[in-house]
Amino acid sequence: PRATRLERWRPPHAGPRISLPVRPGIRKRLPVNHPPAPAPQSGRSSGTPWLPTPGLALKLSLGYVLFGTVWILVSGWWVHRGPDPFANVHKLEAIKGWVFVLVTAILLGWVLTRYIREIRKSAARLEESEERWQFALEGAGDGVWDWDPQTDKVYFSPTWKAMLGYAEAEVGTSVEEWKQRIHPDDRQPVLAAVQRHLQGETPSYQSEHRLRAKDGSYRWVLDRGKVLRRNAEGHPCRVIGTHADITGRKQTEMFIRRQRDLGLAVASAQRPEQAFELSLDAAIEIAEMDCGGIYLEEAGSGDYRLVVHRGLSTGFHQRIQHWPAASAERRMVAEGKPYFGEYPSPTPSTDPAEGAEGMRTIAVVPLIGVGKVIGCLHLASRHQDQVSAFTRNALQILADQIAVIVCRCRSERALQESEAHFRGLFETLHQGIFYHRADGTLTEVNPAALGITGLARADFLHRTVQDSRWKFVDENGEPLPPENLPSVVALRTGYPVRDAVLAVWNPLTESQVWVEVNATPEFLPGEDHPHQVCVTLHNFTR
């Protein structure tokens, strides 16, 4: 039968609630957040699975006893009250027994046939229901997991595995398959959140954390789950949930935040080395690598010297801190082309100590200032097998910014290129982004946000958040006052607001546009109250 509807709905403070494609007249939702509807007074609904009950077994037993009693009385009377009660008593007793067995077999066969038919129907309904909710979840790109806490066995859907780059047979069914892939920095808070939900302290479980993919990189996931069934002692017997890949969103938010924080920090840096250290820390965080350094060209000799570094052992640092002008490393960087690949390429070495750091992947990005190569940004990873496209673009933008720092007083051209790279990323993002200060003044907006609101840039920036011309409604369709907007709440509390759902009126299309809003407050160094908030908008209107 043709499905009538497929809809996603996310209530506040609860897990995802999904309307599944169902036959007309039948509606099911997962997870169930409301008490079940009362059973029909007479008969059984055609959509309700049939299950045997102790009452049915008692009825069958009583029926069997009644039939046997009647048969014994009637057949005994017939055998002993006949014309010649004892002449053929043995033959009559045998006939009586065989008739009883035959009738009993017929009745038992009829009951078992009906029982098996109902069981097969129930199994078919259950399989159809499972297919519905799994199609609804995975059709949206979400991976599904189904966990039995009593046995620690978990079903991971093919989409869940593919999200991390694994084939169907490469992930087992133990809960450790998930736990061991959680980023070490995220593991403790994530497991604590799961435990709180299992103990009934929270209505649902939700977490944003990183999982290690097959290639060694980490993917950000939005993990939601809910206990669906508990045993008589109150212990959870079944927990079901989903994984949504939010790597792109987290990378974009982190990159924009780090770019802005880096610019503010570098502007207040007292010495160049401090600015270089801040730049290197930002690069390592954005690339999610383990170690690295910044090389700069020495005046006159043309040699490269490692001016700052992070995560390197003392011996390894002493061995690589100087690249002569004639070295293979120096010549490669002088070409001005970035390199992303396996370590120790592009400079193979037969020295066993070279592998002591356990590096697997490196990223070498030249620093180009005033039209020439003045150094390079050199990062390495001990767990990644490759460098993602986003990381490559982000590192090249960061390398441009570091070059501007090196040539601060005489590199206006390099500064403009770095700003152009940042503006290009900001302007071409599919997600809407805007900033506003604590007083509600709107300061920055990208084209995606203008498209969502249906305003020109000048009209948007001339408004404030409190402007009465804005028309917001919450996820329940009720008018949303300015003081309850996610960005205003983030500024008031100093904490980020995640995954808020609201609609904004678009005067251009004369319709409401539903968006998922994330608001991140930003602080100036040394201040306790945010001076502005970064707001991202994800349009999910269909």
Buried (B, 14 or more C-beta within 10 A) or exposed (E): EEEEEBEBEBBEEBBBBBBBBBBEEEEBBBBEEEEEEEEEEEEEEEEEBBEEEEEEEEEBEEEBEEBEEEBEEEBEEEBEEEEEEEEEEEEBEEEBEEEBEEEBEEBEEEBEEEBEEBBEEBEEBEEEBEEBBBBBBBEBEBBBBBBBBEEEEBEBBBBBBBBBBBEEEEBEEEBEBBEEBBBEEBBEEBEEBBEEBBEEEBBBBBBBBBBBBBBBBBBBBBBBBBBBEBEEEEEBBBBBBBBBBBBBBBBBBBBBBBBBBBBBBBEEBEEBEBBBBBBBBBBBEBBBBBBBBBBBBBEEEEBBBBBBBBBBEEEBBEBBBBBEEEBEBBEBBBEEEBBBEEBBEEBEEEEEEBEEBEBBBBBBBBBBBEEEBBBBBBBBBBBBBBBBEBBBBBBBBBBBBBBBBBBBEEBEEBBEBBBEBBEEBBEEBEBBBBBBBBEBBBEBBBBBBBBBBBBEEEEBBEBBBEEEEBEBBBBEEEEBEBEEBBBBBBBEEEEBBBBBBBBBBBEEEEEBBBBBBBBBBBBEEEEEEBEBBBBBBBBEEE
